[in-house]
Amino acid sequence: MSMKRQLLSGAAATALVMSSAIFSQGALAQETASQGPVRAMGGDINPFGGDINPFGGDINPFGGDINPFGGDINPFGGDINPFGGDINPFGGDINPFGGDINPFGGDINPFGGDINPFGGDINPFGGDINPFGGDINPFQASQSPFYGFVSPFWGNVEPYWGDINPFGGDINPFGGDINPFGGDINPFGGDINPFWGDLSTVGGDINPFGGDINPFGGDINPFWETAGGVWGVMNLGWDQIDPETGDYQPIADGLNLIFDEAENVFGEAIQSATGKSMNDAFLNALLDDFGIDPADPASLASMDAADRSEFFLTFYDNLMSYTGIDHVDHWMAAANWYPALSQMYGGGDRVRIGLMDFSTRSGDGYFQLSQGDFGSRDFHHGAAVRSLINAPLDGSGVMGVAQNADLVSFDPYDDTQTTDWGTVELGMSYLALMQTDIVNLSMGVSGWTLAPEWERIFTSPFVRLFGDDTLFVLAAGNDGAAQTVDVDWTGVNTVENLLIVGSVDPGGHISSFSNRPGEACLTVRGSCQPGHRLMDRFLVAPGELILVDDGDGGVVRVSGTSFAAPLVSGAAALVKGHWGWLEGADLADVLLQSATDLGDEGVDAVYGHGLLNVAGAMAPIDAGDLYVVDRRGRQVSASDVMIDGGRLRFRYGSSDTVVLFENVNDTFRDFEISVDALTAGSSLSDNVSSIYAETYIYERTTGSSGASFTDAGLMDRPVLRRGNLEVTAFAGATDLQGRGLSRELGFQTGLRFADRSTGRDVMLGVGEGALALTGNDGFGLFSDHRPETGGVNPVLGFASGGVFAASGFQLSERARLTVGSTMNHEERTYLIPGTGEERPLHDGLAAYQAMALNVAIEHRLTDTTTLHGAVTQLHESTGLLGAQGTGPLDFSGGADTSAFSMGVDTELTPRLRLSASTTAAVTRQTAFDSGLLDLDDNIVSTAAQMSIQYSGIAGEADAIRVSLMQPLHVETGSLRYTAARVTDRETGALGFDSQVWELGGERPLYTEFLYSTPLPGIQGEASLFARQQVAGNAFDRARNDLAAGASFRMRF
């Protein structure tokens, strides 16, 4: 008779649930878990030895600004060593849960050492003790692969914490400005409920406490701050007290302080839910269970570090069950998952997942947390697995990765919790016939990461016929072994739809119990094909101390690869739900390619492709491979798609979208990105806002010149005088925020040719053409002419910064006509400090090119009043009102803008001067080269500025200038974007869609105050300045909500 093997479930009970399983002839003993209200551990089992501080030191379990679901923050970091050793509590004839023998008693502590699961540098599971291990497998038996007993596998599971503080450090899962449920919402603060409105995928307005009111307000964060500080001080001193002679009164006082404050914060919610006080609801029972009497400090002497850790974690879980939100768990941060992600992508809607598992039942079909009585009850492995896949966001209990996924279960186990391979084959055939998209298989064979018998399962007729499009997710098993033997996969259609999942601890290290892929391969006719190594099909997910549904209305914490696998299955359901046309091999490829690399660089024999990254799986795998499909069906690269700069404002930019595609095997995925997200500067941070303010301050302290309020400060020198011809050279400062050639030169310069007899002149130069061609003496600041900061013919400012030329002559004694042209060519680059290396500001962004023709006339009505008028024609070769784009949003091909400006400059009194200007412009498209964008409606824009200058305020030479400016603002207009998008999310069918992107927004208005006075007795001056935005959208307000300063100059 052939050697029998056991098929075992790839899970394991650990941590807060220690499941025992004793085999006799392959039969699995009934699993039990002694629980308190939320507590899943009892008896003589001590899973947490050492000094445990769940809220230690200065650690705030719910404070700080760190998002446990974002960035690179790992709330469970540290050097973790779960266990080890040669102690096997299940060896020989000893029943660890019966008689007088206690495998966790005496000097043996399977979780010994100095344990601090929440803080410090303490390893909660130190030592060399393996409560399930050694060389003895308590579940082994000699069984035929297809005819013996097949049992759910728990294996050598060793939960491991190390430097883990799931509620401490700088990590705040509930507090600060960061909400693990998305956005800047604090689920425990203010009037915001993270599940209010219609955001929940389970439907309706979910608020367990009604209305928009969170019953805890802002009290829960301060509570845990207080509790953490008190517990930290208390726990540090606990071990230093002599149990025989020491005084435990300070410890008792600390506990009472925590309990009293907990009652203040949680008491009303507990009373509402149970009709009892906190003490009657659960605390008294919890204290009795641990033998604690706060009125008798001596009762605390018997509590070791493991008891303390278990007590506080249970206390925490009970309190948090009354908060009205689902439990936040450490795996969410590690796997880069958060509830808003599921809501955003449909929660696995229309996806069917198959489970080969037992005891998937739950009272009402959902997984809810309850405060049941203490006592022993069955632990339902399938319910735990299921809860991690699709437990709803309902305000209590566990959160599943894909809440809307449908589950189909097949229980292959009989009343003895055993089965055989033949039944497994039947179950796999059933799940294949049920057209499941994903099958979760938390089962395996002891000693194998992937057992050879699976080849026969995958070659069975129904699986072979219906299963090729299905993704199969297998738990790797819990022997802590690396596979060394190849598996013959010759008869299986494909290997690409198979994933094997190992477990990592909360620190991101491979779990001591988790099997590894090793160097083994799925061979075809004896050959290892590319992509067929086990490590090529392997990834890891969090699998230790995972909070799951217990199948009886409560929750437990468990460990094992069985609980890593459903996280992968849930992630696959999210991917499949959003991209319904992807097949099993595509889903596997997305999850493997998006995994976070761990261990050796690239695919390795321990972690395979790395750690499950759910958010990464929902994002492009390689942004460099993205493309759009234009109206002709051509792929247009969109690797660096964006819009930069200019005066374009999208009225509904958050809902206007661009659809990008990436290839996945023989198909594709699409990504819809808002125009706002693609527009540089559309959402500016405080840092960027401060940069604008600093730029303004720098400009005002270095640029303006005295009471004349002019930046140019041109100096001229006669070069030639011959008859009536006079040639003058001039030079001066350039705009500090300038562009083009003048910025590269660092100054502006030119020549002026004048006929003194006729008044005709010609000017040629390089520099600020807008200022040179405007001719209004009341607007001498560079900022007056910039499109983004001033209102004096800003259309001309787009072409300023390069070569300019102008010719003027007198029409009459009081009227003068000037015809001029200016152009700009600007490479959008920046220099690397220190090296001087020049790099593009944005990859794929063409040089900005613009040229303007300006015809201006000025007429002196009186000796003190002059009227100004100008017609400007602007052509932008690579932009649209200063904006530029890349890829499908490229504005190359250009646009033409016609503008008309009017102004007045008048001296109301010898000391008071008024200058005003207004501009109206119409922009028309010539042709955008991308073929995806067109002007749907011509763009109408306006600008205006009024400045009043008063001199001689406190002395003869001081002056003040007050201005009101409206920079160039789009009044009306729209762009039309035409490209392919998915029209059927089940089949992936494409169609062409035209969107109209309306332009406009809130009108920006600024005020500016300038004052300048000479310093008496020295060659110098002092100035004051301030700029305030009084209206405009969020983008413009970031440019300077208020910037002010003062400067002093001295000349030597």
TAJOPE-V96523 format. One record per pair of residues at least 12 apart in sequence whose ideal C-beta (glycine too) atoms are under 7 Angstrom apart, sorted by the first residue. I is the first residue (numbers start at 1). J is the second residue. Records with the same first field share a line. If there is no record, write none. Layout:
I=J  J
This chain:
1=144
2=144
3=142
4=141  142  143  144  148
5=143  145  445  451
6=26  139  140  141  143  150  151  445  446
7=150  151  421  424  443  445
8=139  151  152  153  155  443  444  445  446
9=152  153  381  442  443  562
10=153  442  443  444  475  476  477  478  560  561  562  565
11=154  381  442  475  558  560  561  562  563
12=154  155  157  478  513  559  560  562
13=31  154  157  379  558
14=157  159  544  558  559  560
15=47  159  544  545  557  558  559
16=40  41  47  313  545  556  557
17=33  40  41  379  556  557  558
18=41  45  47
19=31  33  154  379
20=96  97
21=138  139  154
22=90  95  138
23=138  139  141
25=141
26=141  143  148  149  151  418
27=149  416  418
28=151  152  416  417  418
30=378
31=378  379
32=376  378  379
33=377  379  550  556
34=375  376
35=374  377  554  556
36=285  286  289  314  374
37=282  285  318  371  372
38=314  317  318  321  369  371  554  555
39=314
40=550  556  557
41=310
43=97
44=102  104  105
45=104
46=104  109  111  306
47=111  159  306
48=111  115  117  124  306  309  310
49=109  111  112  113  115  304  305  306
50=112  113  114  115  122  124  126  305  306
51=114  115  116  122  235  239  305
52=115  116  117  124  305  306  308  309
53=116  118  119  120  231  232  235
54=117  118  167  231  309  312  313  316
55=118  167  168  224  227  228  231  232  312
56=116  118  119  120  168  231  232  235
57=119  120  232
58=229  232
59=118  119  165  168  169  228  232
60=172  224  225  228
61=167  168  224  228
62=172  173  174  175  220  221  224
63=172  175  176  221  225
64=170  171  172  175  176
65=176  177  178
66=170  171  172  176  178
67=178  180
68=171  173  180  333
69=180  332  333  338
73=171  333
74=333  334  507  508
75=166  169  171  330  333
76=164  166  330  506  507
77=163  507
78=162  163  164  507
79=162  163
80=123  160  161  162  163  164  505  507  509
81=123  125  126  160  162
82=125  158  159  160  505  511  512
83=110  125  127  129  130  158  160  512
84=127  128  129  130
85=127  128  129  130
86=134
87=108  129  130  134
88=133  134  136
89=103  104  131
90=132  136  138
91=134  136
103=131
104=131
108=129
109=127  129
110=129  131
111=124  125  306
112=126  127  129
113=125  126  127
114=126  305
115=305  306  309
117=161  164  165  166  309
118=165  166  167  168
119=165  168  169  232
121=163
123=162
124=161  162  309
125=159  160  161
130=156  158
132=156  157  158
133=156
137=446
139=151  153  446
140=446
145=421  453
146=420  421  422
147=420
148=420
149=418  420
150=418  419  420  421  424
151=417  418
152=358  381  413  417  443
153=443  444  446  477  478
154=478  560
155=446  477  478  479  513
156=478  479  480  513
157=478  513  559  560
158=512  513
159=544  545  559
160=505  511  512  544
161=506
162=507
164=506  507
166=330
167=316
168=228
173=328
174=187  188  220  221  328
175=221
179=194
180=328  332  338
181=194  338  339  340
182=338  340
187=325
188=214  216  220  221  323
189=214  217  218
190=218
191=212  213
192=214
193=207  212  214
194=325
195=207  393  395
196=212
199=343
200=343  393
201=342  343  346  347  393  403  404
202=392  393  394  403
206=394  395
208=324  395
209=324
215=268  269  324
216=265  323
219=265
220=265  323
223=261  262  265
226=261
227=258  261
230=254  257  258
231=258  312
234=251  254
235=308
238=251  308
243=301
248=297  298  300  301
249=297
251=297  300
252=294  297  300
255=294
256=294
259=283
262=278  319
263=278
266=278  319  322
269=322
270=322
273=322
274=371
281=371
282=318  371
285=374
286=314  315
289=374
290=303  307  311
318=371
321=369  371  396
324=395
325=395
326=393  395  396  397  398  399
327=397  398  399  547
329=546  547
330=506  542
331=542  546  567
334=506  508  542  611
335=541  542  567  612  613  614
336=613  614  615  616
337=401  614  615
339=393  399
341=614  615  618
342=401  402  403  574
345=574  577  578  618
346=404  577  578
347=402  403  404  577
348=390  402  404  405  570  573  574  577
349=404  577
350=577  580
351=402  405  406  437  438  573  576  577
352=406  408  434  435  436  437
353=389  405  407  436  437  438  440  569  573
354=408  431  434  436  439  440
355=382  385  386  407  409  440
356=410  412  424  427  431  439  441  443
357=381  382  385  409  411  442
358=381  382  411  413  417
359=380  381  382  383  551
360=380  382  383  386  409
361=380  383  551
362=383  549  551
363=553
366=392  394
367=387  391  397  398  549
368=396  397  553
369=396  397  554  555
370=553  554
372=553  554
377=552
378=552
379=550  556
380=550  551
381=562
382=409
383=549  550  551
384=548  549  550  558  563
385=440  442  562  563  566
386=407
387=400  548  549
388=400  401  548  563  566  567  570
389=401  402  405  407  440  566  569  570  573
390=402  403  405  407
391=403  549
397=549  555
398=547  548  549  555
400=570
401=567  570  571  574  614
402=570  573  574  577
405=573
408=431  434  436
410=427  430  431
412=424  427
421=453
424=457
425=457  460
428=457  460  463
429=460  462  463
432=462  463  466  467  470
433=462  466
436=470
437=470  471  576
438=470  471  473  569  572  573  576
439=470  472  473
440=473  565  566  569
441=472  473  474  475
442=475  562  565
443=475
444=474  475  476  477
446=479
447=479  481
448=477  483
449=476  477  483  500  515  516  517  534
450=474  483  487  500  534
452=487  488
455=487  488  489  491  492
458=492
459=491  492
464=493
468=493  494  497
469=583  584
470=497  584
471=497  499  572  584  587  588
472=497  498
473=499  501  565  568  569  572
474=499  500  501  565
475=501  561  562  564  565
476=500  501  502  514  515  561
477=515  561
478=513  514  515  560  561
479=515
480=512  513  514  515
481=515
482=516  518  605
483=515  517  518  520  534
484=518  520
485=520
486=520  521  523
487=520  522
488=523
489=522  523  524  532
490=524  525
494=585
495=522  531  532  537
496=585  588
497=584  585  588
498=537  588
499=537  539  568  588  591
500=517  534  537  538
501=539  540  541  561  564  565  568
502=514  515  516  538  540  561  564
503=540  541  543  544  560  561  564
504=540  542  543  611
505=544
506=542  544  545
508=598  611
510=540  606  607
511=543  544
514=543  561
516=605  606
517=534  535  538  605  608
518=534  605
519=605
520=534
521=533  534
522=534
535=603  604  605  608
536=603
538=608  609
539=568  591  592  595  608  609  610  612
540=564  598  607  608  610  611
541=564  567  568  611  612
542=564  567
543=559  560  561  563  564
544=559
545=557  559
546=558  559  563
548=563
567=612
568=591  612
571=591  612  614  617
572=587  591
574=614  618
575=587  590  617  618
579=669
580=985  986
581=667  986  987  988
582=664  667
585=665
586=664  665  667
589=664  665
590=617  664
591=612  617
592=609
593=621
594=613  616  617  621
595=609  610  611  612  613
596=610  611  613
597=610
598=610  611
620=662  671
621=662
623=639
624=639
625=662  663
626=638  639  660  661  662
627=660  661
628=658  659  660  661  888  932  979
629=661  979  980  990
630=931  932  979
631=931  978  979  992
636=887  888  930
637=887
638=660  887  888
639=887
640=842  843  844  886  887
641=658  660  678  886  887  888  889
642=678  680  842  885  886
643=678  679  680  883  885  889
644=680  842  845  883  884
645=680  882  883  884
646=879  880  881  882  883  884
647=787  788  881  882  968  970
648=880  881  883  970  999
649=970  999  1000  1001  1033
650=675  676  679  997  999
651=998  999  1000  1001
652=998
653=674  675  676  679  682
654=674  676
655=674
656=674  675  995  997
657=672  673  674  675
658=673  675  678  888
659=672  979  981
660=673
667=988
670=981  982
675=997
678=889
681=1035
682=1035
684=1035  1038
688=1038
689=1038  1041
692=1038  1039  1040
693=1040  1043
695=737
696=1027  1040  1043
697=1043  1045
698=736
699=736  737
700=1025  1045  1047
701=1045  1047
702=736
703=733  736  782
704=781  1023
706=1012  1021
707=951  957  958  959  1012
708=780
709=780  781  949  961  1010
710=780  781
711=733  780  781  782
712=732  733  771  780
713=732  733
714=730  732
715=730  731  732
716=728  729  730
717=729
724=755  756  757
725=753  755
726=754  756
727=751  753
728=752
729=751
730=749  750  752
731=747  748  749
732=747  748
733=747
734=746  747  748  767  768
735=768  782
737=786
738=768  801
739=801  824  826
740=801  802  824  825  826
741=766  801  802
742=766  767  768  801
743=801
745=766
748=765  766  767  768
749=765  766  767
750=763  764  765  766  767
751=764
758=809
759=809  810
760=808  809
761=808
762=807
763=805  806
764=805
765=804
766=802  803
768=782  800  801
769=799  800  804  822
770=785  793  796  797  800  822
771=785
772=804  806
773=796  804  806  818  820  822  854  856
774=792  793
775=818  856  858  868
776=792  868  903  905  915  917
777=905
778=905  913  915  947  949
779=792  915  917  947
784=945
785=797  800
787=882  967  968
788=967
789=967
790=945  965  967
791=917  943  944  945  965  966  967
792=917  945
793=870  872  899  901  917  919
794=919  943  967  968
795=872  874  897  899  919  921
796=822  852  854  872
798=850  874  876  882
799=822  823  824  850  851  852  874
800=822  824
801=824  826
802=822  823  824  825
803=823
804=820  821  822
805=820  821
806=818  819  820
807=819
814=859  860
815=857  859
816=858
817=857
818=856
819=855
820=854
821=851  852  853
822=852
823=850  851
824=848  850
825=847  849
826=847  848
827=847
828=840  841  842  845  847  848
829=841
842=886
844=886  887
845=884  886
846=878  884  892
847=878
848=878  879  884
849=877  878
850=874  875  876  877  879
851=875
852=872  873  874
853=873
854=870  872
855=870  871
856=868  869  870
857=869
864=906  907
865=904  906
866=905
867=904
868=902  903  904  905
869=901  902
870=901
871=900
872=899  901
873=898
874=896  897  899
875=894  896
876=894  895
877=894
878=891  892  894
879=891
880=895
881=923  939  941
888=930  932  979
889=930  933
890=928  929  930
891=928
892=928  929
893=926  927  928  929
894=926
895=923  924  925  926
896=924  926
897=921  922  923
898=921  922
899=919  920  921
900=920
901=917  918  919
902=918
903=916  917
904=916
911=950  951  952
912=950
913=949
914=948
915=947
916=946
917=944  945
918=944
919=942  943
920=942
921=941
922=938  940
923=938  939  941
924=938
932=977  978  979
933=975  977
934=976
935=975
936=974  975  976  996
937=972  973  974
938=973
939=970  973  999
940=971  972  973
941=968  969  970  971
942=969  971
943=966  967  968  969
944=966
945=963  965
946=963  964
947=961  963
948=962
949=961
954=1013
955=1013
957=1013  1014
958=1012  1013
959=1012
960=1010  1011
961=1010
962=1009
963=1007  1008
964=1005  1007
965=1006  1008
966=1003  1004  1005
967=1004
969=1003  1004
970=999  1000
971=1000
972=1000
973=999
974=996  997  998  999
975=997  999
976=994  996
977=995  997
978=992  994
980=992
981=993
1001=1033
1002=1031  1032  1033
1003=1031  1032
1004=1029  1031  1032  1036
1005=1030  1031  1032
1006=1027  1028  1029  1030
1007=1028  1030
1008=1027
1009=1025  1026
1010=1025
1011=1023  1024
1018=1050
1019=1050  1051
1020=1048  1049  1050  1051
1021=1049
1022=1048
1023=1046  1047
1024=1046
1025=1044  1045
1026=1044
1027=1040  1043
1028=1042
1029=1041
